Amino acid sequence: MLYIFDVEGTGLVKAGFTTRCPWDRVCDGFWRLVHPTECCGKLGWDNLQLLALSPGSMEDEALLKECRPPVAGEFWRREDLDMLLLVFKMQAISGHGCDNENWRLPLPVKPAEPAGRGIEKRPCCGGSAVVCFACHRSFALWVHLSRHMRESCPAREATGLGLARVECSRCNLQVINRNLKRHRASESCKTREPIVLE
């Protein structure tokens, strides 16, 4: 389903997709997300109010971003709320069997503050940057450092520890697994002569 949260005191709303209750989605706030500077320090449970829910998919979320690009990440100006709701309505009617009366889902009541899994904030909101011990590159979130260590740390590759890469079946180039689809669509892959190992 698609949701819209008001980020109180910022003049911004956050729209997105979730497969579970939207309150479960935000139990740790939106601290980890790329956000406009107006949201810094205001992405926690107490600052979020659910405004709208509608049937939808990840594809619908992508279309929403195409129809009206966000300010940053998945955040829009509060003035765009009517337009966002209109896109929700059109998508619910055209793709999810809804009509003019039932395209909005009932809003679940905001529960008491949940025990989160652990709040990790970006440095702009008071969190600490994490640093790669091998190449000393700095990252805003632990998940980014973890991915860097698995997939692209030049110091790790130089030590022969190996990285999570796969071979492109078209050009035989070693590519980070999550980038394989993008690589296969690139001109460099389409025009590259396959590497022949002798």
JOTA-V712498 format. One line per field, one symbol per residue. ss: DSSP state (@ for helix, = for strand, . for the rest). phi: phi as a letter, one per 20 degrees, with the letter a starting at -180 (. if undefined). psi: psi as a letter, one per 40 degrees, with the letter a starting at -180 (. if undefined). A space follows every 10 residues. Layout:
BEGIN
ss=???
phi=???
psi=???
END
This chain:
BEGIN
ss=.======... .======... .@@@@..... ......@@@. ....@@@=== ====...@@@ @@@@@@@... .=..===@@@ @@@@@@@@@@ @@@@@..... ...=...... .......... ..@@@....= =......==. .@@@@@@@@@ @..@@@@@.. ....===... ...===@@@@ @@@@@.@@@@ @.......
phi=.eccdeegmd mccddacbdc gfffgdfdmd gfefbfffeg mcdegfedcf dbcbgrcfff fffgfffbgf falcdcfgfe gffffffgff ffffdcmecf edfeefefff ffgeefeped dfgfdoedfd dffedmfdcf cgfffffgff dbffffffem fmcfcceffe dmfecggfef ffffefffff effgfded
psi=iiihhhghed eiihiaiiea hddddfdeaf deihiiddeh efeiddehhh diiiiiiddd dddddddghi dibfhiidee dddddddddd ddddeefiad dfehiihiih iihihiehhh iideeeiiii hhedeeiiid iddddddddd dehdddddee eiigiihhed eeihihdeed ddddeidddd ehhihhh.
END
